[in-house]
Amino acid sequence: MDDDRKLTIKELPSRMRPREKLMQDGAARLTDAELVALLLGTGHAQSNDSALDLSHRILATLSSGCRDAPVLRQLLDTSVEQLCGIAGVGVAKASSLLAAAELGRRIAAEAPRGAEITGPEDAAQMLMADMRFLDREHFRVILLNTKHQVLGIELISIGGLDSSAAHPREIFKGGVKRSAAAVILAHNHPSGDPTPSPDDVEITQRLVGAGEMLGMDVLDHIIIGDDCYVSLRRQGTAWRDTPNE
């Protein structure tokens, strides 16, 4: 056997093959590289790389692009063209990886219908995984019933949080349609610092007033940072009642 030839996945012991490991131990036991290799399906014949070899090269390339964020998270900010720039990655492989990344993002963004919000920690935890790494501001609204159980989460705008983006008509439209009793406002700060701006406070005050007129309580406004958050309700800056502790 040529000592320079790389082993294919089929030539590896069964306990080292990603598909067999998944079937025997479950997907949670696989490494990032093994999961990516399963999505790739095949390696790169010209360089004699297996799917696992190619997976390691893709992850290394993503890691070198930005060392401050988790490697797999980089897929959400990567294009098909960028992935195709890696030797061995074509449109089909790139599309599979980006589709899987988007599915993961959507799963993270979904709140279990009926989940109960008992405080700002619950709302922040529900949104943190999906919103903490976004590179633009996303404004969302959590719709709640009278028991403060989640009816759904709606994306209101992407961009900056200003008066036009946070117009009461857009904020409460979904709540009216779904007969929500209360809402929680939420947006992220791409800088990672969740400190409220004067505009954040002013817009929240306006929306609290609009909610009162509609009979729909604005329970809180959560600002998501990098693994941290601020509750404007807890700060007491936009409500007339006593801040929650």
Buried (B, 14 or more C-beta within 10 A) or exposed (E): EEEEEEBBBEEBEEEEBBBBBBEEEEEEEBBEBBBBBBBBEBBBEEEBBBBBBBBBBBBEBBBEEEEEBEBBBBBBBBEBEBBBEBEBBEEEBBEBBBEBBEEBBEEEBEBEEEEEBEBBEBBBEBBBBBBBBBEEBBBBBBBBBEEBBBBBBBEBBEEEBEEEBBBBEBBBBBBEEEEBBBBBBBBBBBEBEBEBEEEBBBBBBBBBEBBEEBEBBBBBBBBBBBEBBBBBBBBBBBBEEEEBE
